[in-house]
């Protein structure tokens, strides 16, 4: 059995898949399977993947499903994953040549970590190129955090800090990341599948996994990112209108779990922003305590004045 699943959700992206495939062929460690979930493509994605498989250069598993959006495709991938580790490679991205080797090498070091919170996976960089971190956003120094020992292959025998998502962002990090997860935790935390909507912010699941756990922080570029105009990154505002329930759940979770701060007030304001747009069953299931909802009212008024409701 392989150790790592490289998961790619695909929807009418056959040309982009070729770049991802070439990067997988170049991997210095082939201990992975490429799991492609075709989310109802109407182009020649199936034929393209069949051509990859015929070359027998990469272990490929292909699944076709009705179009339901990236989050449903992600759930399908997780439920069909048979490896210990899972990393998502979007169809418009590709891996660095040593990405699989880097992931498996660092993951194995966790056995030498001191006792503490459960290690849920690895946080690494995305890059504009193999040697340039995207947007130049680098990880903050975390000298006081627990570390796992390096294996001698890193610069100056560097150690890898253990950190939660929440702590990393509280320290000021705002960049994009490559996230590797223990598959078991993803299977326990699937994305909500909301009737009539095709998108849920990824942090809805990631925040749940982050609770009480830590990640190995690896300052290495694993994914080289190509931002296309029609990609999710550039469609954020449109997605807010297309998937209000997904965003409502996201802001509910953030407002509920975040410590008292200006950010908590912001999350509560957006929770109120989306509350009137979602079905009553979601309002009942995801309802903030009154004291938290109350602090969001000033921000909600500002959003209303800016015509963002």
C-alpha positions as CSV (number, residue, x, y, z in Angstrom):
1,X,0.0,0.0,0.0
2,X,1.2,3.5,-0.8
3,X,1.8,6.1,2.0
4,X,0.4,9.3,0.4
5,X,-2.6,10.2,-1.7
6,X,-2.2,13.2,-4.0
7,X,-5.8,14.2,-4.6
8,X,-6.9,16.4,-7.5
9,X,-10.5,17.5,-8.0
10,X,-11.1,18.2,-11.7
11,X,-13.8,20.0,-13.6
12,X,-13.1,20.7,-17.3
13,X,-9.4,21.1,-16.7
14,X,-7.8,18.5,-18.9
15,X,-5.1,20.8,-20.2
16,X,-4.1,21.9,-16.6
17,X,-4.0,18.3,-15.5
18,X,-1.1,17.7,-17.9
19,X,1.1,20.0,-16.0
20,X,0.3,18.3,-12.7
21,X,0.9,14.9,-14.3
22,X,4.4,16.0,-15.5
23,X,5.3,17.1,-12.0
24,X,4.2,13.8,-10.6
25,X,6.3,11.9,-13.1
26,X,9.3,13.8,-11.9
27,X,8.8,12.9,-8.2
28,X,12.0,11.5,-6.6
29,X,9.8,9.3,-4.4
30,X,6.9,7.3,-6.1
31,X,5.3,6.2,-2.8
32,X,2.0,7.9,-3.7
33,X,-1.2,7.4,-5.6
34,X,-2.8,10.2,-7.7
35,X,-6.5,10.2,-7.0
36,X,-8.5,12.2,-9.5
37,X,-12.1,12.9,-8.8
38,X,-13.8,14.2,-12.0
39,X,-16.6,16.4,-10.9
40,X,-18.8,15.9,-13.9
41,X,-16.4,17.2,-16.6
42,X,-17.8,17.7,-20.1
43,X,-14.4,18.0,-21.8
44,X,-11.9,15.3,-22.6
45,X,-10.7,14.9,-19.0
46,X,-11.5,11.1,-18.9
47,X,-9.6,10.5,-22.1
48,X,-6.7,12.6,-20.9
49,X,-6.4,10.6,-17.6
50,X,-6.7,7.3,-19.5
51,X,-3.7,8.4,-21.6
52,X,-1.8,9.1,-18.4
53,X,-2.7,5.7,-17.0
54,X,-1.6,3.9,-20.2
55,X,1.9,5.3,-19.7
56,X,2.2,3.5,-16.4
57,X,4.5,6.2,-15.0
58,X,2.2,7.1,-12.0
59,X,-0.2,5.0,-9.9
60,X,-3.5,6.7,-10.8
61,X,-7.1,6.2,-9.5
62,X,-9.8,7.9,-11.4
63,X,-13.4,8.5,-10.1
64,X,-16.2,10.2,-12.1
65,X,-19.1,11.7,-10.2
66,X,-22.0,14.1,-11.0
67,X,-21.1,17.7,-10.7
68,X,-21.5,18.8,-7.1
69,X,-18.7,21.3,-6.5
70,X,-15.2,21.0,-5.0
71,X,-16.3,20.1,-1.5
72,X,-18.4,17.1,-2.6
73,X,-15.5,16.0,-4.8
74,X,-13.2,16.4,-1.8
75,X,-15.5,14.2,0.3
76,X,-15.5,11.6,-2.4
77,X,-11.7,11.6,-2.5
78,X,-11.3,11.3,1.2
79,X,-13.8,8.4,1.4
80,X,-12.0,6.6,-1.3
81,X,-8.5,7.3,0.1
82,X,-6.6,4.2,1.4
83,X,-3.3,5.8,2.4
84,X,-2.2,7.3,5.7
85,X,-1.7,10.8,4.3
86,X,-3.7,13.0,2.0
87,X,-2.7,16.2,0.2
88,X,-4.8,18.2,-2.2
89,X,-3.2,19.3,-5.5
90,X,-5.6,21.6,-7.4
91,X,-5.8,21.0,-11.1
92,X,-4.1,24.3,-11.8
93,X,-1.1,23.6,-9.5
94,X,1.8,21.2,-9.6
95,X,4.2,19.7,-7.1
96,X,7.9,20.5,-6.6
97,X,10.1,17.5,-7.8
98,X,10.9,16.4,-4.2
99,X,7.5,17.1,-2.7
100,X,6.5,13.5,-1.9
101,X,10.0,12.8,-0.6
102,X,9.8,15.9,1.7
103,X,6.4,15.0,3.0
104,X,7.2,11.4,3.9
105,X,10.6,12.2,5.3
106,X,9.3,14.9,7.7
107,X,6.1,12.9,8.6
108,X,8.3,10.0,9.8
109,X,10.1,12.3,12.2
110,X,7.0,12.8,14.3
111,X,7.8,9.5,16.0
112,X,10.6,11.3,17.7
113,X,8.5,14.2,18.9
114,X,8.0,14.6,22.6
115,X,4.6,13.7,24.1
116,X,2.0,16.4,23.5
117,X,-1.0,17.2,21.3
118,X,-1.8,14.9,18.4
119,X,0.0,15.8,15.2
120,X,-2.6,16.2,12.5
121,X,-0.4,16.8,9.5
122,X,2.1,19.2,7.9
123,X,1.8,22.8,6.9
124,X,4.2,23.9,4.1
125,X,4.5,26.7,1.6
126,X,2.9,27.3,-1.8
127,X,5.2,29.0,-4.3
128,X,5.0,31.2,-7.3
129,X,7.9,29.1,-8.5
130,X,9.9,26.3,-7.0
131,X,12.1,28.8,-5.2
132,X,9.8,31.8,-4.4
133,X,7.1,31.7,-1.7
134,X,3.8,32.9,-3.1
135,X,3.2,36.6,-2.3
136,X,6.5,36.5,-0.2
137,X,4.6,35.5,2.9
138,X,6.9,33.5,5.1
139,X,6.2,31.7,8.4
140,X,6.9,33.6,11.6
141,X,9.6,32.4,14.0
142,X,8.3,30.0,16.6
143,X,11.3,29.5,18.8
144,X,9.3,28.8,22.0
145,X,7.1,26.1,20.4
146,X,7.7,22.4,20.8
147,X,9.7,21.0,17.9
148,X,10.5,17.7,16.3
149,X,14.1,17.1,15.4
150,X,15.4,17.5,11.9
151,X,17.0,14.6,10.1
152,X,20.2,16.5,9.2
153,X,19.0,17.3,5.7
154,X,17.8,20.8,6.6
155,X,19.8,23.9,6.7
156,X,21.9,24.3,9.9
157,X,20.2,21.1,11.3
158,X,16.9,23.1,11.7
159,X,14.1,21.7,13.8
160,X,10.5,21.7,12.8
161,X,8.1,23.7,15.0
162,X,4.7,22.2,16.1
163,X,1.9,24.7,15.7
164,X,-1.9,25.0,15.3
165,X,-3.4,26.9,12.4
166,X,-4.9,29.3,14.9
167,X,-1.6,30.1,16.5
168,X,0.1,30.5,13.2
169,X,-2.4,33.1,12.0
170,X,-2.4,34.8,15.4
171,X,1.4,35.3,14.9
172,X,0.6,37.3,11.8
173,X,0.9,34.8,9.0
174,X,-1.5,35.5,6.1
175,X,0.0,33.5,3.3
176,X,-1.3,30.4,1.4
177,X,-0.2,27.0,2.4
178,X,0.1,23.4,1.2
179,X,-1.7,21.2,3.8
180,X,-1.0,17.5,4.3
181,X,-3.4,15.7,6.6
182,X,-3.6,12.4,8.4
183,X,-6.4,10.8,6.3
184,X,-8.2,9.4,9.4
185,X,-8.9,13.0,10.6
186,X,-10.4,14.0,7.2
187,X,-12.6,11.0,7.2
188,X,-13.9,12.1,10.6
189,X,-14.5,15.7,9.5
190,X,-16.1,15.7,6.0
191,X,-17.4,18.9,4.5
192,X,-21.1,19.7,5.0
193,X,-23.0,18.9,1.8
194,X,-25.6,21.7,1.5
195,X,-28.6,21.3,-0.9
196,X,-28.4,23.9,-3.6
197,X,-24.9,25.0,-2.8
198,X,-21.5,23.8,-4.2
199,X,-19.0,25.5,-2.0
200,X,-18.0,25.5,1.7
201,X,-14.9,27.4,2.9
202,X,-12.1,24.9,3.5
203,X,-11.5,26.3,7.0
204,X,-14.8,24.8,8.1
205,X,-13.1,21.4,8.1
206,X,-9.6,22.6,8.9
207,X,-10.7,24.5,12.0
208,X,-12.4,21.3,13.3
209,X,-9.2,19.3,12.8
210,X,-7.1,22.1,14.3
211,X,-9.0,22.0,17.6
212,X,-6.6,20.5,20.2
213,X,-4.1,19.3,17.6
214,X,-0.9,20.6,16.0
215,X,0.9,20.5,12.7
216,X,4.5,20.2,11.7
217,X,5.6,23.5,10.2
218,X,7.9,22.8,7.3
219,X,9.3,25.9,5.5
220,X,9.6,24.2,2.2
221,X,7.7,24.9,-1.1
222,X,5.7,21.8,-1.9
223,X,3.2,23.2,-4.4
224,X,3.8,25.6,-7.2
225,X,0.6,27.6,-7.7
226,X,-0.9,28.9,-10.9
227,X,-3.7,31.4,-10.2
228,X,-6.1,31.3,-13.0
229,X,-8.8,34.0,-13.5
230,X,-11.6,31.5,-13.0
231,X,-10.0,29.9,-9.9
232,X,-11.6,29.9,-6.5
233,X,-9.1,32.4,-5.2
234,X,-10.4,35.1,-7.5
235,X,-14.0,34.2,-7.1
236,X,-14.3,34.9,-3.3
237,X,-17.0,37.5,-3.5
238,X,-19.1,35.6,-6.0
239,X,-18.9,32.5,-3.8
240,X,-20.3,34.5,-0.9
241,X,-23.5,35.0,-2.9
242,X,-23.6,31.5,-4.4
243,X,-23.0,29.7,-1.1
244,X,-24.3,31.7,1.8
245,X,-24.9,28.7,4.1
246,X,-21.3,27.5,3.7
247,X,-20.1,31.0,4.7
248,X,-22.6,31.1,7.6
249,X,-21.3,27.9,9.0
250,X,-17.7,29.2,8.6
251,X,-18.4,32.4,10.5
252,X,-20.4,30.6,13.1
253,X,-17.5,28.3,13.9
254,X,-14.9,31.2,13.9
255,X,-17.1,33.4,16.1
256,X,-17.7,30.6,18.5
257,X,-14.2,29.3,18.9
258,X,-12.0,32.5,18.5
259,X,-10.8,34.2,21.7
260,X,-12.4,37.6,22.6
261,X,-10.9,40.1,20.2
262,X,-11.6,42.4,17.3
263,X,-11.5,39.4,15.0
264,X,-14.2,37.6,17.1
265,X,-16.4,40.7,16.7
266,X,-15.7,40.6,12.9
267,X,-16.7,36.9,12.6
268,X,-19.9,37.5,14.6
269,X,-20.8,40.5,12.3
270,X,-20.5,38.3,9.2
271,X,-22.4,35.5,11.0
272,X,-25.3,38.0,11.4
273,X,-24.8,39.1,7.8
274,X,-25.5,35.6,6.4
275,X,-28.0,34.5,9.0
276,X,-31.1,35.9,7.2
277,X,-30.0,34.1,3.9
278,X,-29.9,30.5,5.2
279,X,-32.6,28.0,5.8
280,X,-34.1,27.8,9.3
281,X,-32.7,24.3,10.0
282,X,-29.1,25.7,9.7
283,X,-30.0,28.7,11.8
284,X,-31.2,26.4,14.5
285,X,-28.2,24.0,14.2
286,X,-25.6,26.7,14.1
287,X,-26.8,29.4,16.5
288,X,-24.4,31.6,18.5
289,X,-24.9,32.3,22.2
290,X,-26.6,35.7,22.6
291,X,-23.5,37.4,24.2
292,X,-21.4,36.5,21.1
293,X,-24.0,37.5,18.6
294,X,-24.5,40.8,20.4
295,X,-20.9,41.9,19.9
296,X,-21.3,41.4,16.2
297,X,-24.1,44.0,15.9
298,X,-21.9,47.1,15.3
299,X,-20.0,45.4,12.5
300,X,-23.3,44.1,11.0
301,X,-24.6,47.7,10.9
302,X,-21.4,48.8,9.1
303,X,-21.8,45.9,6.6
304,X,-25.4,47.0,6.1
305,X,-24.4,50.6,5.4
306,X,-21.8,49.4,2.9
307,X,-24.6,47.4,1.1
308,X,-22.9,44.1,1.8
309,X,-26.0,42.4,3.1
